[in-house]
């Protein structure tokens, strides 16, 4: 697999606008002729109307024993877009995320990332592709035996061979990007829940990934801290300009962080679009979830997203 160019610590390479090979009309029933229910021309923040697909999931099925967890998932995430996969616990959201990063293999279906069909990659090619990802795990997954700085610096040390003062400087830069300073010496046990989430996010972006995956980023946090994490995700997205998938059951978090929202129910994606699209939907599963989620009214103050400077002040 072709090695990626060295991107340094701040600049992202020009990834161009050329889309992958023609995917054909392989959507699920009722989806039209696009690659998935979220296909379209709306790009991520600051992008025009011709963003290329970065992640394409087609007719994805996965069972564990007799239990069907994923039942024909179709999803397309465009370059620079933040896609929220929203749904109740147990509907298959995290299983879908594990397929996108290649931790699970589907029973059938296709997963294409940056033009690469994951099911056709060997171990080395899959490892190389994963280097393009950053992952924020639900519980943070920090190593208790390491300091904050060692946690954040681990991927830089292991995959880039960076050491000494250069490593320390990069670690501080990543921590500052998530609103933390002078905490490198602390142990994870000395951090609050919100701080652990921030450290996990700093580690996820350490290698300047093209794609960032978030698994329930606000779970276990009080409402104020959850709101701060939502604001951080959105502001950080504008800074690093990565393609992102956020998995959550939190309706407000989905509304705040997502460019598009794919509502998942019983192993299927019922609808994909904006929050207004979800509110206007006649789909029973969508209407039930929205009603139980107590979504803020359109036009309420909760609709306002802070600017980058507001989050980091």
ChimeraX attribute file (.defattr): number of C-alpha atoms within 10 A of each C-alpha:
attribute: neighborCount
match mode: 1-to-1
recipient: residues
	/A:1	9
	/A:2	7
	/A:3	7
	/A:4	11
	/A:5	8
	/A:6	10
	/A:7	12
	/A:8	10
	/A:9	12
	/A:10	10
	/A:11	10
	/A:12	16
	/A:13	12
	/A:14	6
	/A:15	8
	/A:16	8
	/A:17	11
	/A:18	10
	/A:19	15
	/A:20	14
	/A:21	7
	/A:22	7
	/A:23	13
	/A:24	9
	/A:25	12
	/A:26	15
	/A:27	22
	/A:28	17
	/A:29	9
	/A:30	7
	/A:31	16
	/A:32	12
	/A:33	14
	/A:34	18
	/A:35	24
	/A:36	24
	/A:37	25
	/A:38	23
	/A:39	20
	/A:40	18
	/A:41	13
	/A:42	17
	/A:43	21
	/A:44	25
	/A:45	14
	/A:46	10
	/A:47	12
	/A:48	10
	/A:49	11
	/A:50	15
	/A:51	21
	/A:52	20
	/A:53	26
	/A:54	22
	/A:55	22
	/A:56	24
	/A:57	24
	/A:58	22
	/A:59	21
	/A:60	22
	/A:61	21
	/A:62	23
	/A:63	13
	/A:64	9
	/A:65	7
	/A:66	6
	/A:67	8
	/A:68	13
	/A:69	20
	/A:70	25
	/A:71	18
	/A:72	20
	/A:73	23
	/A:74	26
	/A:75	24
	/A:76	24
	/A:77	27
	/A:78	23
	/A:79	26
	/A:80	25
	/A:81	26
	/A:82	29
	/A:83	27
	/A:84	29
	/A:85	28
	/A:86	26
	/A:87	28
	/A:88	17
	/A:89	11
	/A:90	13
	/A:91	19
	/A:92	21
	/A:93	28
	/A:94	19
	/A:95	17
	/A:96	24
	/A:97	20
	/A:98	14
	/A:99	19
	/A:100	23
	/A:101	22
	/A:102	19
	/A:103	12
	/A:104	14
	/A:105	18
	/A:106	18
	/A:107	12
	/A:108	15
	/A:109	16
	/A:110	22
	/A:111	26
	/A:112	20
	/A:113	22
	/A:114	18
	/A:115	14
	/A:116	17
	/A:117	15
	/A:118	20
	/A:119	17
	/A:120	12
	/A:121	14
	/A:122	9
	/A:123	9
	/A:124	10
	/A:125	14
	/A:126	19
	/A:127	13
	/A:128	14
	/A:129	21
	/A:130	18
	/A:131	16
	/A:132	17
	/A:133	21
	/A:134	25
	/A:135	22
	/A:136	23
	/A:137	17
	/A:138	18
	/A:139	16
	/A:140	22
	/A:141	13
	/A:142	21
	/A:143	13
	/A:144	11
	/A:145	11
	/A:146	15
	/A:147	19
	/A:148	28
	/A:149	24
	/A:150	22
	/A:151	23
	/A:152	28
	/A:153	25
	/A:154	18
	/A:155	18
	/A:156	19
	/A:157	14
	/A:158	10
	/A:159	10
	/A:160	12
	/A:161	10
	/A:162	16
	/A:163	14
	/A:164	8
	/A:165	9
	/A:166	9
	/A:167	20
	/A:168	16
	/A:169	13
	/A:170	19
	/A:171	24
	/A:172	19
	/A:173	18
	/A:174	26
	/A:175	26
	/A:176	16
	/A:177	20
	/A:178	23
	/A:179	16
	/A:180	17
	/A:181	12
	/A:182	11
	/A:183	18
	/A:184	20
	/A:185	11
	/A:186	14
	/A:187	18
	/A:188	22
	/A:189	14
	/A:190	12
	/A:191	14
	/A:192	12
	/A:193	19
	/A:194	20
	/A:195	19
	/A:196	19
	/A:197	27
	/A:198	26
	/A:199	27
	/A:200	27
	/A:201	29
	/A:202	28
	/A:203	28
	/A:204	23
	/A:205	25
	/A:206	21
	/A:207	21
	/A:208	23
	/A:209	20
	/A:210	22
	/A:211	28
	/A:212	23
	/A:213	26
	/A:214	23
	/A:215	21
	/A:216	22
	/A:217	27
	/A:218	25
	/A:219	16
	/A:220	13
	/A:221	16
	/A:222	11
	/A:223	11
	/A:224	10
	/A:225	17
	/A:226	21
	/A:227	16
	/A:228	15
	/A:229	24
	/A:230	22
	/A:231	22
	/A:232	22
	/A:233	25
	/A:234	20
	/A:235	23
	/A:236	19
	/A:237	21
	/A:238	16
	/A:239	12
	/A:240	19
	/A:241	22
	/A:242	24
	/A:243	23
	/A:244	29
	/A:245	25
	/A:246	26
	/A:247	26
	/A:248	24
	/A:249	24
	/A:250	18
	/A:251	22
	/A:252	19
	/A:253	23
	/A:254	26
	/A:255	21
	/A:256	20
	/A:257	23
	/A:258	24
	/A:259	21
	/A:260	24
	/A:261	27
	/A:262	26
	/A:263	25
	/A:264	24
	/A:265	22
	/A:266	17
	/A:267	22
	/A:268	21
	/A:269	25
	/A:270	19
	/A:271	20
	/A:272	23
	/A:273	20
	/A:274	16
	/A:275	22
	/A:276	10
	/A:277	13
	/A:278	20
	/A:279	16
	/A:280	11
	/A:281	15
	/A:282	10
	/A:283	12
	/A:284	10
	/A:285	17
	/A:286	20
	/A:287	15
	/A:288	10
	/A:289	20
	/A:290	19
	/A:291	11
	/A:292	9
	/A:293	14
	/A:294	10
	/A:295	16
	/A:296	14
	/A:297	10
	/A:298	11
	/A:299	8
	/A:300	8
	/A:301	9
	/A:302	13
	/A:303	13
	/A:304	9
	/A:305	15
	/A:306	14
	/A:307	12
	/A:308	16
	/A:309	8
	/A:310	10
	/A:311	18
	/A:312	16
	/A:313	6
